């Protein structure tokens, strides 16, 4: 004998002919839902016997006991992605002192696309007290959504326009400047750039700092392109840059830089004599590949972000955060250009 399944917010949305977000807004009394639509949603919820826990939690002033973090990533890259491993260590360090848990949801998304429904479900089901927001986009749709959902959030990164949430930042742009200045000091004048998704705020900040560092030395910006880590054409980004004959290429991640090393050697180039290559993040794959890279205190960022979010949840001001300066780790992938 099968046990009847409990209705979900998705069932209510389907019955009422609306989005999951509309259901959440309706049952939580948020604006943006018309009276007729709200009535239809509540009737569908009643017919299905669905009872959201978020309103009950608000009435009792109880907490969910967890903060949410939703990642959109290709699963194959997570095990070697240094940001999230170190970031999560810091997050857990801060949450432990508040007896708060972390509700982590990973969406297997090779194109790294935001899933708004994931945030709506967690709030509608009363499972989180707030959100940590990473992978900040230039025009991030999550800011307006979470503000309408009425839960606190902290941005790990620079939020950009349209964001009312507090943010915690690192000095990663200064790390890119250190790479470029080091290469210029070695004699390089044609320095290319390969970055991740150009919709990400941190990627574009690193590109801007690459351009500024070259401009400070009265050098023109070299060839630049962007690639998706999980895209089969990601390595082709290096080939596009190499077609312009740079003597050095800087990358916004070690994962991209490792692909660049492989493509350079496949083309018969000696690294670093023919081409210098530098990565970013100083991940576990950098040292075995003898890849120069920039080390960022992502654990500190995670701890500060979680501490700031817990302060909001508890009605206190967020503590100040002084990020550790980035460190350029020199290895055998960079050297003077061939004369």
N, C-alpha and C positions, 0 to 999 in steps of 0.2 A: 504494500500500500504506500503510495507516494505522499509525501508531505507537501501541502500547498506552499508555494513560494511567497515570501512577503513582498508586497508591492514596493516599488522604488520610485524615486523622483522621475526617472526616465519613463516609467509607466504613466505617471500623472501627466507629464508633458505630452506623451503620445495621445492619451485620451482627450486632453483638452485642445490638441492641435497647436501647441506652442513650443517654445524652446525651453530647455532646462533652466536657463537664466530667468525666464519669465516666471516660472513656477517659484523659484527661490525669492524673487522680488515680491511676488504676490503674497506668499505665506509669511514673509518677514516684514510686510508693510512698507516696502521701499517704493519710491516714486518710479515712474517710467512704465507703469502698467495701467491701462484703462480700467474703469469700473466694470465694464462688461467682461473684459478678459479676466480680471481678477475673480469675478463671480464664477465664470466658467471653470477656472482652475480650482477654486475651492470646492465646487461641486464635484469635479472629477476626483479630487483627493478624497472627498467624503464617500463617493461611490466605491472607490477602490479600497477604502479603509487605510489610507496612508496617513501617518501622523509624523510630521517632521519634528525632530528633537530640538532644533535650534530655538523655536519660540519658548519651549518649556525651559530650556537652559537660560534664556534671557529673563524669564519670570522668576526663576529661583536664584539668579545671580551665580549659578554654579559655573565652573570652568570645565572645558573639555580635557584639560591636562596635557595638551599636545599642541605644537605649532606645526604648520604645514610647509613643505618644500616640494614643489612639483618641477621635475626636470624633463625636458624634451631633448633626448639625445639618442644617437645610434648606440645600442647596447654594447656593441663590439668595441667602442672607443672608451667606455667608462672605466674599464679596468686599468687603462694606462693614462687616464686623464688626471693630472696632478691636482687640478683645482678642486674638484669635488671631494676627493679623498681627504685632502688637507682641510678644506673648508668644513667638512662634516666633523672632523676631529675637534675643531674649535667650537662648532655649534654644540656638540654633545657636552663639551667641557662647561659651557655656560649654562646649558639647560639642567645639568645635574644638580647644580646648586639651588635650583628652584623646584626640584622634584617634578620637572616638566619633561614630557617625551617629545620625540620628533616623529611626525608622520610623513614619511618620504614616499612619493609616488614618482616612478620613472616611466615616461612614455617613450616607447621605442619609435623614434622619429628621425630617420636619416637626414631629413631636411630641417630638423630642429624647429618645428612649427609649434607655436603656443596653442594649448588646448584649453580654451576658456571653461568648458564644461567641467574639467577636473576641479577647478577652484570653486565653481558653483556647487558641485556635489558635496564637497567637504564642508562648506558652510551650511548648506541646507540640511545636512545630516548631523550638524552640531559636533563635528569631529575635531575641529581646530579652534584655537583661541586667536590665531593670526597667521600671517604668512611671511616667510623669508623669500624675497624676490631676487633671483640671480639671472644671468644672461639678459641683462637689460638691453632693450632695443631702442633705436633712435626715436621711434614713435610707438611706444609700448602700449598695446591694447589692455594690458592687465591693470594699469593704474586706475582708469575710469571704472572698470568692472569691479575691482575690489573695494573701491570707495563706495560704490553703490551697494555692495553687499554689506557694508557697515562693519567690517572687521579691521583691526590694525594690521599694518604691514611695515616692514623695513626693507629698504633697497640696499643690496650689497653691490655697490657701484655708483656711478654718477647717474642720477635719475633723468635729467633733461627736462624739457618743458612739459607741462601738463601733469606733473606729479606732485601730490600734496603730502607724500609720505617722507619721513626722515630717511636719511641714507648714511651709509658707512663706506668710505673709499680707501683704496690703497694708493700708493704713488707709482703705479705701474708705468705711467707715461714717462716718468723720469728714468725708468729702466730702459726704455727704448732709446732715449737720448744717450744713455751711457754706451749702448751698443754702437750707435752710429758714430759718436765721438771717438770711440776706441778705433773703429775701422778707419775713420778719417786720419787719426793719428798714425796709423800704420801706412798711410799713403793712398788709401782708396779714394777715388773721385766719382766712380760710377757704381752707386749702391742701389740695388733694386729692393723691392718690397713685395712680399706675398702674405696676404692676410686671410683670416677666416671670413665668415659672412659679413658683408658690408652693412647689414642692418643692425649689427651689434654695436653698442656704444663703446665698449672697451676696444674693439677692433679699430674703429675709426679714430679713437683718441691716440692709439699707438701709431696709426698712419699719419695723423697730423703731427705728432712729435717727430717722426722720421723726417717729414718735410721740413719742419722748423729747424731741426738739427743740421740738415744740409744747407738750409738758407743761411744759418748763422755762420757757416763756413764759406759762404758765397758759392755754393755748389748747386747745380740744378737737381730737381727731383729725378731720380732714375725711373726705370720701368716699374710699374706697379700693377698687381692684379689680385683677385680674391678667389677663394675656393671653399668648397664645403668639405669638411673632413671625411665624411662618409661617401662623398661623391666619387665614382670611379674615375672622373676626370680631374681629381684634385692634384695628382702629380703633374698633369699637363700644365698646371699653373706655373710650375717652375720652368717648363719648356718655353712658355710664352715670354717669361722674363729673360731667359737665357738667349732668346733670339735677338735681344738688344745688347748683348755682350757686356753685361756688368762684370765688375771684378769681385763684387760681394753682393750677397742677398740676405736680408733680414726677414724673419718670419714672426708671426704673432703667436705661434705655439710650437712646441717641440714636435708634435705629431706631424704638422705640415713640414717642418724642417727635415725630419727623418726621410720623408718622401722626396724632399729636395736633394738630399745627399745621394739617394739611390738614383735619381734621374741624372744628376751631374756626373756620377761615375759611369752610368750607362752610356752617356754621351762621350765618355773618354776623358773627362776633365779630372785633374788632380786637385783634391781638396786638402790643404788650402792654397796650393801654389797657383793653380789656375782660377780658383773660385773660393772665396771665403763664405762660410754659411754660419749664421747664428740663429738659435731658436729662442724660445721664451717659455718660462715656467720652471725650468730646471727639474723636469720630471725624471722618474726612475730610468727612462729610456735614454736620457741625455748622456750620462756618464759612460755607459758601455759603447755608445756611438762616438765618443770623444767630441761631443757637440757642445760648443760654447752656448751658454744660455743665461737667462736672467732669473734669479731666484726672488720670489715674492712670498711674503708671510701670509699665505692664505688661511692658515689655522687662526692667526690673529684676527683676520677679517671675519671668519666664521664666528669666533667667540664674541667679538664686538657687536656683530649684527644680531646674534641671538640675545645678548645682554640688552641691547637697545630695544628689541621686540618685547622682551619680558618686562622691561620698565614700562612700556606702553600698556601692556596687558594689566599690569599692577597699578597703573595710574601715576607712575613716577616719571620724572624727566630722564631721558637717556643719558648714560655716562659718556664722558668725552673719550675719544679714541685717537691716539697718536700712532699712526702706522709706522712700522719699521721701514727704513729706507731699502729700496731694492738693491740686490747685489748681483753684479755681473760675474759669472763664473767662467773664467777663461779656460778653454780647452783647445785641442788640436785642430778644430775646424776653421779657425781664423788665423790669418797671418798676413804679412805684407803682400801686395800684389806683385805679379811677375812684371819685371821691367822689360 
